[in-house]
Amino acid sequence: MQPQRHRSASKKRPDGTAPSAQRYLLRLYVAGLSTRSSTAIRNLRRICDEHLHDRCTLEVIDIYEHPTLARGEQIIAAPTLIKQLPAPLRRLIGDMADTERVLVGLDLRPDTKRGSDDDR
């Protein structure tokens, strides 16, 4: 079985503007059909649809069905999200329930927590 691909629906942003041309390639490594994997898939698809609109390709890869892909990416925990494009490459581990953390990891929002720590 090939890795699943999901493209977010093409639509304008809520403010009526068109999304930028920057494309995202995301790979989500999951461990079978566990609850945590299903939750991560659902959360990430929602984030892609709401925040990336038609600029996102999401590949869902089961590490049990594609162990060589997981080894090649050095996956040590699942679910793991890898943002391949745009650079820089980023990795996020977990069920993607913390939308703000995922958006920061995808460089869609500034990391305000990090900035406040630097001011001390």
C-alpha positions as a Markdown table, in Angstrom:
| # | Residue | x | y | z |
|---|---|---|---|---|
| 1 | Met | 0.0 | 0.0 | 0.0 |
| 2 | Gln | 1.3 | 3.4 | -1.0 |
| 3 | Pro | 1.5 | 6.3 | 1.5 |
| 4 | Gln | -1.8 | 8.3 | 1.6 |
| 5 | Arg | -1.8 | 11.8 | 0.2 |
| 6 | His | -4.1 | 14.6 | 1.2 |
| 7 | Arg | -4.4 | 18.0 | -0.5 |
| 8 | Ser | -6.2 | 20.6 | 1.4 |
| 9 | Ala | -9.3 | 22.1 | -0.3 |
| 10 | Ser | -8.8 | 25.1 | -2.6 |
| 11 | Lys | -10.4 | 28.1 | -1.0 |
| 12 | Lys | -9.8 | 31.7 | -0.2 |
| 13 | Arg | -8.9 | 32.9 | 3.3 |
| 14 | Pro | -11.7 | 34.1 | 5.6 |
| 15 | Asp | -10.6 | 37.7 | 4.8 |
| 16 | Gly | -11.1 | 37.1 | 1.1 |
| 17 | Thr | -7.4 | 37.2 | 0.1 |
| 18 | Ala | -5.8 | 34.5 | -1.9 |
| 19 | Pro | -3.1 | 32.3 | -0.1 |
| 20 | Ser | 0.5 | 32.9 | -0.9 |
| 21 | Ala | 2.2 | 30.7 | -3.5 |
| 22 | Gln | 4.6 | 29.0 | -1.0 |
| 23 | Arg | 3.8 | 25.3 | -1.1 |
| 24 | Tyr | 4.2 | 22.9 | 1.9 |
| 25 | Leu | 5.1 | 19.3 | 1.7 |
| 26 | Leu | 4.4 | 17.5 | 5.0 |
| 27 | Arg | 5.0 | 13.9 | 5.9 |
| 28 | Leu | 3.2 | 12.4 | 8.9 |
| 29 | Tyr | 4.7 | 9.1 | 10.1 |
| 30 | Val | 2.1 | 7.1 | 12.1 |
| 31 | Ala | 2.1 | 3.7 | 13.8 |
| 32 | Gly | -0.8 | 1.8 | 12.3 |
| 33 | Leu | -4.4 | 2.8 | 13.1 |
| 34 | Ser | -3.8 | 3.6 | 16.7 |
| 35 | Thr | -6.0 | 6.2 | 18.4 |
| 36 | Arg | -3.0 | 8.6 | 18.7 |
| 37 | Ser | -2.2 | 8.1 | 14.9 |
| 38 | Ser | -5.9 | 8.7 | 13.9 |
| 39 | Thr | -6.0 | 11.8 | 16.1 |
| 40 | Ala | -2.8 | 13.2 | 14.6 |
| 41 | Ile | -4.1 | 12.6 | 11.1 |
| 42 | Arg | -7.4 | 14.3 | 11.8 |
| 43 | Asn | -5.8 | 17.3 | 13.6 |
| 44 | Leu | -3.2 | 17.8 | 10.9 |
| 45 | Arg | -5.8 | 17.7 | 8.1 |
| 46 | Arg | -7.9 | 20.3 | 9.9 |
| 47 | Ile | -4.8 | 22.5 | 10.4 |
| 48 | Cys | -3.9 | 22.1 | 6.7 |
| 49 | Asp | -7.5 | 23.0 | 5.6 |
| 50 | Glu | -7.8 | 26.0 | 7.9 |
| 51 | His | -4.3 | 27.5 | 7.7 |
| 52 | Leu | -2.6 | 26.3 | 4.5 |
| 53 | His | -5.7 | 26.1 | 2.2 |
| 54 | Asp | -4.6 | 24.8 | -1.2 |
| 55 | Arg | -0.8 | 25.2 | -0.5 |
| 56 | Cys | -0.3 | 21.8 | 1.3 |
| 57 | Thr | 0.4 | 18.2 | 0.3 |
| 58 | Leu | 0.2 | 15.9 | 3.3 |
| 59 | Glu | 1.6 | 12.4 | 3.0 |
| 60 | Val | 0.6 | 9.9 | 5.7 |
| 61 | Ile | 3.1 | 7.1 | 6.0 |
| 62 | Asp | 2.5 | 4.0 | 8.2 |
| 63 | Ile | 5.8 | 3.0 | 9.7 |
| 64 | Tyr | 4.7 | -0.7 | 9.9 |
| 65 | Glu | 3.9 | -0.8 | 6.2 |
| 66 | His | 6.9 | 1.3 | 5.1 |
| 67 | Pro | 9.7 | 0.6 | 7.7 |
| 68 | Thr | 12.5 | 1.6 | 5.2 |
| 69 | Leu | 11.0 | 5.1 | 4.8 |
| 70 | Ala | 10.8 | 5.4 | 8.6 |
| 71 | Arg | 14.4 | 4.2 | 9.0 |
| 72 | Gly | 15.6 | 6.6 | 6.3 |
| 73 | Glu | 14.1 | 9.6 | 8.1 |
| 74 | Gln | 15.3 | 8.3 | 11.5 |
| 75 | Ile | 11.8 | 8.1 | 13.0 |
| 76 | Ile | 12.1 | 7.1 | 16.6 |
| 77 | Ala | 8.5 | 8.0 | 17.8 |
| 78 | Ala | 5.1 | 8.1 | 16.1 |
| 79 | Pro | 3.3 | 10.1 | 15.2 |
| 80 | Thr | 6.1 | 12.3 | 13.8 |
| 81 | Leu | 5.5 | 15.2 | 11.4 |
| 82 | Ile | 8.3 | 16.3 | 9.1 |
| 83 | Lys | 7.9 | 19.6 | 7.2 |
| 84 | Gln | 10.0 | 18.9 | 4.1 |
| 85 | Leu | 9.1 | 22.1 | 2.3 |
| 86 | Pro | 9.5 | 25.0 | 2.6 |
| 87 | Ala | 13.0 | 25.0 | 4.2 |
| 88 | Pro | 14.1 | 24.6 | 6.9 |
| 89 | Leu | 13.2 | 21.0 | 7.6 |
| 90 | Arg | 11.2 | 20.7 | 10.9 |
| 91 | Arg | 10.1 | 17.7 | 13.0 |
| 92 | Leu | 7.1 | 17.6 | 15.4 |
| 93 | Ile | 6.2 | 14.6 | 17.6 |
| 94 | Gly | 2.8 | 14.0 | 19.0 |
| 95 | Asp | -0.9 | 14.0 | 18.1 |
| 96 | Met | -0.8 | 17.5 | 16.7 |
| 97 | Ala | -3.6 | 18.6 | 19.1 |
| 98 | Asp | -1.8 | 21.8 | 20.1 |
| 99 | Thr | -2.6 | 23.8 | 17.1 |
| 100 | Glu | -0.5 | 26.8 | 18.1 |
| 101 | Arg | 2.6 | 24.6 | 18.6 |
| 102 | Val | 2.0 | 23.0 | 15.1 |
| 103 | Leu | 1.6 | 26.4 | 13.5 |
| 104 | Val | 4.9 | 27.6 | 15.1 |
| 105 | Gly | 6.6 | 24.4 | 14.0 |
| 106 | Leu | 5.4 | 25.0 | 10.4 |
| 107 | Asp | 6.6 | 28.7 | 10.6 |
| 108 | Leu | 3.1 | 29.9 | 10.2 |
| 109 | Arg | 3.2 | 31.8 | 13.5 |
| 110 | Pro | 6.0 | 33.4 | 15.4 |
| 111 | Asp | 7.2 | 31.7 | 18.6 |
| 112 | Thr | 6.1 | 34.3 | 21.1 |
| 113 | Lys | 7.1 | 32.1 | 24.1 |
| 114 | Arg | 10.7 | 31.9 | 22.9 |
| 115 | Gly | 10.8 | 35.7 | 22.4 |
| 116 | Ser | 9.6 | 36.3 | 26.0 |
| 117 | Asp | 12.3 | 33.9 | 27.4 |
| 118 | Asp | 15.0 | 35.8 | 25.5 |
| 119 | Asp | 14.0 | 39.1 | 27.1 |
| 120 | Arg | 15.0 | 37.8 | 30.6 |
